[in-house]
Protein backbone atom coordinates (compact mmCIF):
# COMPACT_ATOMS: atom_id res chain seq x y z
CA UNK A 1 0.00 0.00 0.00
CA UNK A 2 1.59 3.27 -1.10
CA UNK A 3 0.82 6.63 0.46
CA UNK A 4 0.70 9.90 -1.47
CA UNK A 5 0.48 13.36 0.08
CA UNK A 6 -1.37 15.43 -2.49
CA UNK A 7 -3.12 18.73 -2.86
CA UNK A 8 -0.73 20.85 -0.78
CA UNK A 9 1.38 22.34 -3.57
CA UNK A 10 -0.70 21.65 -6.65
CA UNK A 11 1.24 18.43 -7.19
CA UNK A 12 -1.77 16.18 -7.54
CA UNK A 13 -1.39 13.93 -10.60
CA UNK A 14 -4.45 11.69 -10.94
CA UNK A 15 -3.23 10.36 -14.30
CA UNK A 16 -0.52 8.34 -12.51
CA UNK A 17 -2.57 7.08 -9.58
CA UNK A 18 -3.01 3.34 -9.20
CA UNK A 19 -5.76 1.28 -7.61
CA UNK A 20 -4.98 0.52 -3.97
CA UNK A 21 -3.08 3.73 -3.25
CA UNK A 22 -3.81 5.73 -0.12
CA UNK A 23 -4.01 9.42 -0.99
CA UNK A 24 -4.24 12.59 1.07
CA UNK A 25 -6.45 15.23 -0.58
CA UNK A 26 -8.45 18.37 0.29
CA UNK A 27 -12.15 17.78 0.88
CA UNK A 28 -13.15 19.97 -2.06
CA UNK A 29 -11.60 17.45 -4.49
CA UNK A 30 -14.09 14.72 -3.53
CA UNK A 31 -17.30 14.41 -5.54
CA UNK A 32 -20.41 12.94 -3.85
CA UNK A 33 -22.09 9.88 -5.35
CA UNK A 34 -25.44 10.49 -3.64
CA UNK A 35 -27.63 13.61 -3.66
CA UNK A 36 -28.74 13.63 -0.01
CA UNK A 37 -27.56 12.92 3.51
CA UNK A 38 -29.08 12.96 6.99
CA UNK A 39 -28.55 16.56 8.10
CA UNK A 40 -29.53 15.57 11.64
CA UNK A 41 -26.80 12.93 11.81
CA UNK A 42 -24.25 15.54 10.77
CA UNK A 43 -25.70 18.01 13.30
CA UNK A 44 -25.35 15.41 16.06
CA UNK A 45 -21.73 14.81 15.04
CA UNK A 46 -20.97 18.53 15.01
CA UNK A 47 -22.48 19.02 18.45
CA UNK A 48 -20.59 16.04 19.85
CA UNK A 49 -17.28 17.28 18.43
CA UNK A 50 -17.91 20.73 19.86
CA UNK A 51 -18.51 19.26 23.33
CA UNK A 52 -15.95 16.44 23.18
CA UNK A 53 -12.70 17.19 21.35
CA UNK A 54 -11.48 13.69 22.19
CA UNK A 55 -14.24 12.32 19.94
CA UNK A 56 -13.22 14.67 17.11
CA UNK A 57 -9.54 13.74 17.12
CA UNK A 58 -10.38 10.06 17.62
CA UNK A 59 -12.45 10.19 14.41
CA UNK A 60 -9.70 12.04 12.54
CA UNK A 61 -7.19 9.33 13.48
CA UNK A 62 -9.55 6.44 12.70
CA UNK A 63 -10.77 7.78 9.34
CA UNK A 64 -7.15 8.32 8.26
CA UNK A 65 -6.24 4.69 9.01
CA UNK A 66 -3.80 5.79 11.70
CA UNK A 67 -5.26 3.82 14.60
CA UNK A 68 -6.21 5.20 17.99
CA UNK A 69 -5.81 8.74 19.26
CA UNK A 70 -2.73 9.04 21.45
CA UNK A 71 -2.66 12.70 22.52
CA UNK A 72 -4.05 16.16 21.81
CA UNK A 73 -4.13 19.51 23.60
CA UNK A 74 -6.31 22.59 23.80
CA UNK A 75 -4.22 24.02 20.95
CA UNK A 76 -4.70 21.02 18.63
CA UNK A 77 -6.34 21.75 15.28
CA UNK A 78 -7.65 19.31 12.61
CA UNK A 79 -5.83 21.26 9.91
CA UNK A 80 -2.52 20.88 11.77
CA UNK A 81 -1.77 17.15 11.89
CA UNK A 82 1.38 17.73 13.91
CA UNK A 83 -0.76 19.27 16.70
CA UNK A 84 -2.26 15.90 17.73
CA UNK A 85 -0.90 12.37 17.88
CA UNK A 86 -2.39 9.19 16.48
CA UNK A 87 -1.17 5.67 17.18
CA UNK A 88 0.68 5.74 13.83
CA UNK A 89 2.21 8.62 11.89
CA UNK A 90 0.99 7.20 8.57
CA UNK A 91 -1.98 5.09 7.42
CA UNK A 92 -1.47 1.41 8.15
CA UNK A 93 -2.35 -1.57 5.90
CA UNK A 94 -4.14 -3.18 8.84
CA UNK A 95 -6.56 -0.26 8.95
CA UNK A 96 -7.08 0.09 5.19
CA UNK A 97 -10.74 -0.94 5.40
CA UNK A 98 -11.34 1.91 7.86
CA UNK A 99 -10.28 4.47 5.24
CA UNK A 100 -13.13 5.79 3.12
CA UNK A 101 -12.94 4.53 -0.48
CA UNK A 102 -12.98 6.59 -3.66
CA UNK A 103 -12.80 5.83 -7.36
CA UNK A 104 -11.12 7.88 -10.06
CA UNK A 105 -13.45 8.51 -12.98
CA UNK A 106 -12.51 8.90 -16.63
CA UNK A 107 -13.00 12.67 -16.13
CA UNK A 108 -10.08 12.60 -13.64
CA UNK A 109 -12.43 13.36 -10.75
CA UNK A 110 -12.36 11.54 -7.41
CA UNK A 111 -15.75 10.11 -6.45
CA UNK A 112 -16.42 9.26 -2.82
CA UNK A 113 -18.27 5.94 -2.51
CA UNK A 114 -18.58 5.82 1.29
CA UNK A 115 -18.18 8.26 4.17
CA UNK A 116 -20.45 11.10 3.02
CA UNK A 117 -21.61 11.81 6.58
CA UNK A 118 -18.14 11.72 8.13
CA UNK A 119 -16.62 13.98 5.50
CA UNK A 120 -19.64 16.31 5.37
CA UNK A 121 -19.20 16.74 9.12
CA UNK A 122 -15.54 17.62 8.53
CA UNK A 123 -16.62 20.02 5.77
CA UNK A 124 -19.17 21.80 7.98
CA UNK A 125 -17.26 22.02 11.25
CA UNK A 126 -15.64 25.40 12.06
CA UNK A 127 -12.18 23.79 12.29
CA UNK A 128 -12.63 21.96 8.98
CA UNK A 129 -13.84 23.15 5.60
CA UNK A 130 -13.06 22.52 1.97
CA UNK A 131 -9.27 22.76 2.37
CA UNK A 132 -9.07 20.20 5.18
CA UNK A 133 -6.85 17.32 4.11
CA UNK A 134 -8.38 13.86 4.45
CA UNK A 135 -7.13 10.36 3.72
CA UNK A 136 -8.93 8.16 1.20
CA UNK A 137 -8.32 4.77 -0.37
CA UNK A 138 -8.33 4.66 -4.17
CA UNK A 139 -10.40 1.55 -4.79
CA UNK A 140 -10.50 1.63 -8.56
CA UNK A 141 -9.22 3.71 -11.47
CA UNK A 142 -11.38 4.00 -14.61
CA UNK A 143 -9.62 4.71 -17.91
CA UNK A 144 -10.70 4.73 -21.56
CA UNK A 145 -14.45 4.57 -21.02
CA UNK A 146 -17.12 7.22 -21.44
CA UNK A 147 -18.77 8.96 -18.50
CA UNK A 148 -22.03 7.19 -19.30
CA UNK A 149 -20.26 3.81 -19.17
CA UNK A 150 -18.53 4.83 -15.95
CA UNK A 151 -21.84 5.58 -14.26
CA UNK A 152 -23.26 2.29 -15.50
CA UNK A 153 -20.33 0.59 -13.72
CA UNK A 154 -20.98 2.70 -10.61
CA UNK A 155 -24.61 1.60 -10.47
CA UNK A 156 -23.78 -2.05 -11.20
CA UNK A 157 -21.26 -2.06 -8.32
CA UNK A 158 -23.57 -0.23 -5.86
CA UNK A 159 -21.18 2.73 -5.72
CA UNK A 160 -23.85 5.38 -6.25
CA UNK A 161 -27.35 6.19 -4.99
CA UNK A 162 -29.31 7.98 -7.70
CA UNK A 163 -32.47 8.90 -5.79
CA UNK A 164 -33.20 12.32 -4.31
CA UNK A 165 -34.50 13.12 -0.82
CA UNK A 166 -38.07 12.58 -2.04
CA UNK A 167 -37.21 9.10 -3.27
CA UNK A 168 -37.34 10.08 -6.95
CA UNK A 169 -34.78 8.74 -9.43
CA UNK A 170 -32.23 11.23 -10.74
CA UNK A 171 -29.49 11.16 -13.36
CA UNK A 172 -25.82 11.20 -12.47
CA UNK A 173 -25.64 14.69 -13.99
CA UNK A 174 -27.89 15.94 -11.16
CA UNK A 175 -25.47 14.91 -8.40
CA UNK A 176 -23.96 17.75 -6.36
CA UNK A 177 -20.28 18.47 -6.82
CA UNK A 178 -19.36 19.19 -3.19
CA UNK A 179 -19.87 17.63 0.23
CA UNK A 180 -21.59 19.30 3.18
CA UNK A 181 -25.14 20.24 4.09
CA UNK A 182 -25.00 23.32 1.87
CA UNK A 183 -24.73 21.08 -1.19
CA UNK A 184 -26.32 17.75 -0.16
CA UNK A 185 -30.08 17.73 0.45
CA UNK A 186 -31.62 16.64 3.76
CA UNK A 187 -33.28 13.22 4.00
CA UNK A 188 -35.05 12.97 7.38
CA UNK A 189 -35.93 9.31 6.83
CA UNK A 190 -32.23 8.51 6.37
CA UNK A 191 -31.66 10.34 9.68
CA UNK A 192 -34.42 8.30 11.33
CA UNK A 193 -32.64 5.08 10.39
CA UNK A 194 -29.46 6.44 12.00
CA UNK A 195 -31.33 7.11 15.24
CA UNK A 196 -33.21 3.78 15.18
CA UNK A 197 -30.11 1.68 14.53
CA UNK A 198 -29.59 -0.75 17.39
CA UNK A 199 -33.27 -0.51 18.34
CA UNK A 200 -35.29 -2.13 15.56
CA UNK A 201 -32.53 -2.78 13.06
CA UNK A 202 -28.79 -3.28 12.93
CA UNK A 203 -26.29 -3.08 10.10
CA UNK A 204 -26.12 -6.44 8.32
CA UNK A 205 -22.89 -8.38 7.91
CA UNK A 206 -21.49 -8.41 5.33
CA UNK A 207 -22.36 -4.76 4.81
CA UNK A 208 -24.93 -3.75 2.20
CA UNK A 209 -24.14 -0.40 0.55
CA UNK A 210 -26.79 2.28 1.14
CA UNK A 211 -28.69 0.06 3.58
CA UNK A 212 -30.17 3.09 5.41
CA UNK A 213 -31.42 4.47 2.10
CA UNK A 214 -33.18 1.21 1.26
CA UNK A 215 -35.07 1.48 4.54
CA UNK A 216 -35.73 5.19 3.95
CA UNK A 217 -37.18 4.50 0.50
CA UNK A 218 -39.57 1.97 1.97
CA UNK A 219 -40.70 4.31 4.77
CA UNK A 220 -41.29 7.22 2.40
CA UNK A 221 -43.82 5.05 0.54
CA UNK A 222 -45.95 4.71 3.72
CA UNK A 223 -48.24 7.80 3.77
CA UNK A 224 -49.17 7.31 7.43
CA UNK A 225 -45.49 7.76 8.37
CA UNK A 226 -44.96 11.15 6.74
CA UNK A 227 -42.26 13.31 8.31
CA UNK A 228 -43.91 15.89 10.64
CA UNK A 229 -41.16 18.49 10.47
CA UNK A 230 -39.08 20.03 13.24
CA UNK A 231 -41.73 21.68 15.40
CA UNK A 232 -40.69 20.23 18.78
CA UNK A 233 -38.85 17.29 20.32
CA UNK A 234 -42.02 15.51 21.46
CA UNK A 235 -43.49 15.46 17.94
CA UNK A 236 -40.21 14.25 16.46
CA UNK A 237 -39.74 11.43 18.99
CA UNK A 238 -43.38 10.34 18.56
CA UNK A 239 -42.70 10.08 14.83
CA UNK A 240 -39.65 7.92 15.54
CA UNK A 241 -41.78 5.70 17.78
CA UNK A 242 -44.31 5.26 14.95
CA UNK A 243 -41.51 4.30 12.59
CA UNK A 244 -40.14 1.85 15.16
CA UNK A 245 -43.55 0.27 15.71
CA UNK A 246 -44.13 -0.09 11.99
CA UNK A 247 -40.73 -1.67 11.36
CA UNK A 248 -40.99 -3.97 14.35
CA UNK A 249 -44.29 -5.33 13.04
CA UNK A 250 -42.85 -6.24 9.63
CA UNK A 251 -42.43 -9.83 8.57
CA UNK A 252 -38.75 -10.71 8.07
CA UNK A 253 -39.71 -11.69 4.50
CA UNK A 254 -41.07 -8.23 3.62
CA UNK A 255 -39.41 -7.02 0.44
CA UNK A 256 -37.79 -3.60 0.90
CA UNK A 257 -37.34 -1.41 -2.18
CA UNK A 258 -37.87 -4.48 -4.34
CA UNK A 259 -34.44 -5.97 -3.74
CA UNK A 260 -33.77 -7.15 -0.17
CA UNK A 261 -35.92 -8.65 2.56
CA UNK A 262 -36.30 -6.89 5.89
CA UNK A 263 -34.24 -9.65 7.51
CA UNK A 264 -31.42 -9.17 5.00
CA UNK A 265 -31.39 -5.44 5.80
CA UNK A 266 -30.96 -6.10 9.51
CA UNK A 267 -34.48 -6.08 10.97
CA UNK A 268 -34.56 -6.89 14.70
CA UNK A 269 -38.01 -8.26 15.59
CA UNK A 270 -38.69 -6.75 19.00
CA UNK A 271 -41.45 -5.53 21.27
CA UNK A 272 -39.24 -3.02 23.06
CA UNK A 273 -40.36 0.18 21.39
CA UNK A 274 -39.88 2.84 24.08
CA UNK A 275 -36.15 3.40 23.64
CA UNK A 276 -36.29 6.85 22.03
CA UNK A 277 -36.16 8.63 25.42
CA UNK A 278 -32.61 7.31 25.78
CA UNK A 279 -31.80 8.70 22.33
CA UNK A 280 -32.73 12.13 23.64
CA UNK A 281 -30.88 11.82 26.92
CA UNK A 282 -28.37 9.33 28.33
CA UNK A 283 -28.64 8.66 32.08
CA UNK A 284 -25.47 9.18 34.10
CA UNK A 285 -24.69 8.76 37.79
CA UNK A 286 -24.63 12.50 38.32
CA UNK A 287 -27.60 13.31 36.08
CA UNK A 288 -28.05 12.98 32.34
CA UNK A 289 -26.40 14.14 29.13
CA UNK A 290 -27.88 14.67 25.70
CA UNK A 291 -27.92 11.58 23.48
CA UNK A 292 -27.35 11.66 19.74
CA UNK A 293 -30.98 12.57 19.01
CA UNK A 294 -30.99 15.22 21.74
CA UNK A 295 -27.84 16.77 20.29
CA UNK A 296 -29.35 16.85 16.79
CA UNK A 297 -32.66 18.38 17.89
CA UNK A 298 -30.92 20.93 20.07
CA UNK A 299 -29.03 22.02 16.94
CA UNK A 300 -32.48 22.63 15.41
CA UNK A 301 -33.20 25.05 18.26
CA UNK A 302 -35.38 22.69 20.30
CA UNK A 303 -35.24 22.68 24.09
CA UNK A 304 -34.53 19.22 25.53
CA UNK A 305 -35.56 18.56 29.14
CA UNK A 306 -33.57 15.46 30.14
CA UNK A 307 -35.17 15.21 33.58
CA UNK A 308 -38.61 14.97 31.97
CA UNK A 309 -37.48 12.74 29.09
CA UNK A 310 -36.11 10.02 31.39
CA UNK A 311 -39.06 9.97 33.82
C-alpha positions as a printed NumPy array, in Angstrom:
array([[  0.   ,   0.   ,   0.   ],
       [  1.588,   3.273,  -1.098],
       [  0.822,   6.627,   0.456],
       [  0.704,   9.897,  -1.473],
       [  0.476,  13.356,   0.081],
       [ -1.369,  15.431,  -2.492],
       [ -3.124,  18.728,  -2.857],
       [ -0.728,  20.852,  -0.784],
       [  1.381,  22.343,  -3.568],
       [ -0.7  ,  21.648,  -6.646],
       [  1.243,  18.432,  -7.189],
       [ -1.774,  16.175,  -7.542],
       [ -1.391,  13.933, -10.599],
       [ -4.455,  11.692, -10.944],
       [ -3.225,  10.363, -14.298],
       [ -0.52 ,   8.342, -12.513],
       [ -2.572,   7.084,  -9.579],
       [ -3.009,   3.335,  -9.197],
       [ -5.757,   1.277,  -7.607],
       [ -4.98 ,   0.517,  -3.973],
       [ -3.077,   3.727,  -3.249],
       [ -3.814,   5.727,  -0.119],
       [ -4.007,   9.416,  -0.991],
       [ -4.239,  12.592,   1.07 ],
       [ -6.449,  15.227,  -0.582],
       [ -8.451,  18.365,   0.285],
       [-12.154,  17.783,   0.882],
       [-13.155,  19.97 ,  -2.057],
       [-11.598,  17.454,  -4.493],
       [-14.089,  14.715,  -3.529],
       [-17.302,  14.414,  -5.543],
       [-20.41 ,  12.941,  -3.846],
       [-22.086,   9.879,  -5.349],
       [-25.436,  10.493,  -3.638],
       [-27.63 ,  13.613,  -3.659],
       [-28.739,  13.633,  -0.014],
       [-27.557,  12.915,   3.51 ],
       [-29.081,  12.962,   6.988],
       [-28.548,  16.558,   8.099],
       [-29.526,  15.569,  11.64 ],
       [-26.799,  12.932,  11.814],
       [-24.25 ,  15.54 ,  10.771],
       [-25.704,  18.006,  13.296],
       [-25.352,  15.415,  16.063],
       [-21.732,  14.806,  15.04 ],
       [-20.97 ,  18.526,  15.009],
       [-22.484,  19.023,  18.455],
       [-20.586,  16.038,  19.851],
       [-17.281,  17.282,  18.434],
       [-17.907,  20.732,  19.865],
       [-18.508,  19.263,  23.33 ],
       [-15.951,  16.442,  23.184],
       [-12.7  ,  17.194,  21.35 ],
       [-11.483,  13.688,  22.187],
       [-14.242,  12.323,  19.935],
       [-13.224,  14.671,  17.114],
       [ -9.54 ,  13.745,  17.116],
       [-10.38 ,  10.06 ,  17.616],
       [-12.451,  10.189,  14.408],
       [ -9.704,  12.044,  12.544],
       [ -7.19 ,   9.33 ,  13.479],
       [ -9.551,   6.438,  12.702],
       [-10.769,   7.776,   9.344],
       [ -7.147,   8.319,   8.265],
       [ -6.239,   4.695,   9.013],
       [ -3.799,   5.789,  11.7  ],
       [ -5.256,   3.821,  14.599],
       [ -6.214,   5.196,  17.987],
       [ -5.808,   8.742,  19.263],
       [ -2.728,   9.04 ,  21.455],
       [ -2.656,  12.697,  22.517],
       [ -4.046,  16.156,  21.81 ],
       [ -4.134,  19.509,  23.596],
       [ -6.313,  22.593,  23.802],
       [ -4.222,  24.024,  20.951],
       [ -4.702,  21.022,  18.627],
       [ -6.343,  21.752,  15.281],
       [ -7.654,  19.312,  12.615],
       [ -5.825,  21.262,   9.907],
       [ -2.523,  20.878,  11.767],
       [ -1.767,  17.152,  11.891],
       [  1.384,  17.734,  13.913],
       [ -0.757,  19.266,  16.7  ],
       [ -2.257,  15.902,  17.727],
       [ -0.895,  12.373,  17.878],
       [ -2.388,   9.188,  16.484],
       [ -1.168,   5.675,  17.176],
       [  0.681,   5.738,  13.832],
       [  2.215,   8.619,  11.891],
       [  0.989,   7.196,   8.565],
       [ -1.979,   5.089,   7.422],
       [ -1.468,   1.406,   8.147],
       [ -2.348,  -1.565,   5.896],
       [ -4.144,  -3.182,   8.842],
       [ -6.56 ,  -0.256,   8.945],
       [ -7.077,   0.092,   5.185],
       [-10.737,  -0.942,   5.399],
       [-11.342,   1.914,   7.856],
       [-10.278,   4.468,   5.242],
       [-13.135,   5.79 ,   3.121],
       [-12.936,   4.528,  -0.484],
       [-12.978,   6.592,  -3.663],
       [-12.801,   5.825,  -7.359],
       [-11.116,   7.878, -10.064],
       [-13.451,   8.514, -12.978],
       [-12.505,   8.904, -16.629],
       [-13.002,  12.666, -16.129],
       [-10.075,  12.601, -13.641],
       [-12.434,  13.36 , -10.747],
       [-12.362,  11.537,  -7.415],
       [-15.753,  10.115,  -6.451],
       [-16.42 ,   9.26 ,  -2.816],
       [-18.272,   5.942,  -2.506],
       [-18.577,   5.816,   1.288],
       [-18.18 ,   8.262,   4.168],
       [-20.448,  11.103,   3.023],
       [-21.611,  11.808,   6.583],
       [-18.138,  11.716,   8.128],
       [-16.619,  13.982,   5.5  ],
       [-19.64 ,  16.307,   5.373],
       [-19.204,  16.743,   9.123],
       [-15.544,  17.618,   8.527],
       [-16.624,  20.025,   5.772],
       [-19.171,  21.798,   7.982],
       [-17.264,  22.024,  11.253],
       [-15.638,  25.399,  12.058],
       [-12.177,  23.787,  12.287],
       [-12.626,  21.962,   8.977],
       [-13.841,  23.146,   5.603],
       [-13.065,  22.517,   1.966],
       [ -9.273,  22.761,   2.374],
       [ -9.07 ,  20.195,   5.182],
       [ -6.849,  17.316,   4.105],
       [ -8.381,  13.858,   4.455],
       [ -7.126,  10.365,   3.718],
       [ -8.934,   8.16 ,   1.205],
       [ -8.319,   4.768,  -0.37 ],
       [ -8.328,   4.657,  -4.17 ],
       [-10.399,   1.547,  -4.792],
       [-10.498,   1.632,  -8.562],
       [ -9.221,   3.71 , -11.475],
       [-11.377,   3.996, -14.605],
       [ -9.623,   4.709, -17.912],
       [-10.696,   4.729, -21.555],
       [-14.452,   4.565, -21.018],
       [-17.119,   7.222, -21.44 ],
       [-18.768,   8.963, -18.498],
       [-22.031,   7.188, -19.303],
       [-20.26 ,   3.806, -19.169],
       [-18.527,   4.832, -15.946],
       [-21.839,   5.579, -14.259],
       [-23.258,   2.285, -15.497],
       [-20.332,   0.587, -13.722],
       [-20.976,   2.704, -10.612],
       [-24.606,   1.596, -10.47 ],
       [-23.784,  -2.05 , -11.2  ],
       [-21.258,  -2.056,  -8.321],
       [-23.568,  -0.234,  -5.864],
       [-21.179,   2.727,  -5.722],
       [-23.849,   5.384,  -6.249],
       [-27.352,   6.187,  -4.988],
       [-29.312,   7.978,  -7.704],
       [-32.47 ,   8.9  ,  -5.794],
       [-33.2  ,  12.321,  -4.315],
       [-34.496,  13.117,  -0.819],
       [-38.071,  12.579,  -2.036],
       [-37.208,   9.097,  -3.272],
       [-37.343,  10.077,  -6.952],
       [-34.783,   8.737,  -9.43 ],
       [-32.229,  11.233, -10.745],
       [-29.49 ,  11.165, -13.365],
       [-25.823,  11.205, -12.468],
       [-25.637,  14.693, -13.99 ],
       [-27.894,  15.941, -11.165],
       [-25.475,  14.91 ,  -8.4  ],
       [-23.961,  17.75 ,  -6.364],
       [-20.278,  18.473,  -6.823],
       [-19.363,  19.191,  -3.187],
       [-19.869,  17.63 ,   0.227],
       [-21.586,  19.3  ,   3.183],
       [-25.144,  20.239,   4.094],
       [-24.999,  23.324,   1.87 ],
       [-24.729,  21.078,  -1.189],
       [-26.325,  17.751,  -0.16 ],
       [-30.077,  17.733,   0.448],
       [-31.618,  16.64 ,   3.759],
       [-33.276,  13.221,   3.997],
       [-35.053,  12.974,   7.383],
       [-35.929,   9.311,   6.826],
       [-32.233,   8.511,   6.374],
       [-31.663,  10.34 ,   9.676],
       [-34.417,   8.299,  11.331],
       [-32.642,   5.075,  10.393],
       [-29.459,   6.436,  12.001],
       [-31.328,   7.106,  15.24 ],
       [-33.211,   3.777,  15.181],
       [-30.108,   1.677,  14.525],
       [-29.595,  -0.749,  17.387],
       [-33.271,  -0.506,  18.339],
       [-35.294,  -2.13 ,  15.564],
       [-32.533,  -2.776,  13.062],
       [-28.79 ,  -3.283,  12.934],
       [-26.291,  -3.084,  10.095],
       [-26.125,  -6.44 ,   8.315],
       [-22.889,  -8.377,   7.915],
       [-21.49 ,  -8.408,   5.333],
       [-22.357,  -4.764,   4.806],
       [-24.931,  -3.749,   2.204],
       [-24.135,  -0.397,   0.554],
       [-26.786,   2.282,   1.135],
       [-28.694,   0.062,   3.575],
       [-30.168,   3.086,   5.405],
       [-31.42 ,   4.474,   2.097],
       [-33.182,   1.214,   1.257],
       [-35.074,   1.479,   4.542],
       [-35.728,   5.193,   3.955],
       [-37.18 ,   4.504,   0.495],
       [-39.573,   1.966,   1.972],
       [-40.697,   4.31 ,   4.769],
       [-41.289,   7.216,   2.395],
       [-43.818,   5.052,   0.542],
       [-45.952,   4.709,   3.716],
       [-48.238,   7.797,   3.767],
       [-49.172,   7.308,   7.433],
       [-45.494,   7.756,   8.375],
       [-44.957,  11.147,   6.745],
       [-42.259,  13.314,   8.305],
       [-43.909,  15.889,  10.636],
       [-41.158,  18.488,  10.467],
       [-39.082,  20.033,  13.236],
       [-41.733,  21.676,  15.402],
       [-40.692,  20.225,  18.776],
       [-38.851,  17.285,  20.32 ],
       [-42.016,  15.508,  21.455],
       [-43.492,  15.456,  17.94 ],
       [-40.214,  14.247,  16.457],
       [-39.743,  11.428,  18.987],
       [-43.384,  10.345,  18.564],
       [-42.698,  10.083,  14.835],
       [-39.65 ,   7.92 ,  15.538],
       [-41.782,   5.704,  17.783],
       [-44.31 ,   5.264,  14.955],
       [-41.511,   4.296,  12.585],
       [-40.136,   1.851,  15.157],
       [-43.546,   0.268,  15.712],
       [-44.126,  -0.088,  11.991],
       [-40.73 ,  -1.666,  11.362],
       [-40.993,  -3.967,  14.353],
       [-44.291,  -5.33 ,  13.043],
       [-42.845,  -6.24 ,   9.631],
       [-42.435,  -9.826,   8.571],
       [-38.749, -10.711,   8.071],
       [-39.71 , -11.693,   4.504],
       [-41.07 ,  -8.232,   3.624],
       [-39.411,  -7.02 ,   0.438],
       [-37.789,  -3.602,   0.9  ],
       [-37.337,  -1.406,  -2.181],
       [-37.873,  -4.484,  -4.34 ],
       [-34.438,  -5.97 ,  -3.743],
       [-33.771,  -7.149,  -0.166],
       [-35.917,  -8.645,   2.559],
       [-36.3  ,  -6.894,   5.891],
       [-34.24 ,  -9.648,   7.512],
       [-31.421,  -9.165,   4.996],
       [-31.394,  -5.445,   5.798],
       [-30.964,  -6.104,   9.512],
       [-34.484,  -6.079,  10.969],
       [-34.561,  -6.892,  14.697],
       [-38.014,  -8.259,  15.59 ],
       [-38.686,  -6.747,  18.998],
       [-41.447,  -5.528,  21.266],
       [-39.24 ,  -3.017,  23.064],
       [-40.356,   0.184,  21.389],
       [-39.88 ,   2.837,  24.084],
       [-36.145,   3.403,  23.637],
       [-36.286,   6.855,  22.029],
       [-36.155,   8.629,  25.422],
       [-32.611,   7.311,  25.775],
       [-31.803,   8.698,  22.332],
       [-32.733,  12.132,  23.637],
       [-30.876,  11.816,  26.925],
       [-28.371,   9.332,  28.328],
       [-28.643,   8.656,  32.08 ],
       [-25.466,   9.184,  34.096],
       [-24.686,   8.758,  37.787],
       [-24.631,  12.497,  38.322],
       [-27.602,  13.306,  36.081],
       [-28.048,  12.982,  32.337],
       [-26.397,  14.144,  29.13 ],
       [-27.88 ,  14.67 ,  25.696],
       [-27.916,  11.58 ,  23.477],
       [-27.347,  11.665,  19.737],
       [-30.98 ,  12.574,  19.014],
       [-30.988,  15.217,  21.739],
       [-27.841,  16.767,  20.292],
       [-29.35 ,  16.853,  16.792],
       [-32.661,  18.378,  17.894],
       [-30.917,  20.933,  20.069],
       [-29.031,  22.018,  16.939],
       [-32.479,  22.63 ,  15.408],
       [-33.203,  25.05 ,  18.256],
       [-35.385,  22.693,  20.305],
       [-35.237,  22.685,  24.093],
       [-34.528,  19.219,  25.527],
       [-35.556,  18.558,  29.137],
       [-33.573,  15.456,  30.14 ],
       [-35.173,  15.205,  33.58 ],
       [-38.614,  14.973,  31.973],
       [-37.483,  12.739,  29.087],
       [-36.11 ,  10.021,  31.392],
       [-39.057,   9.97 ,  33.821]])
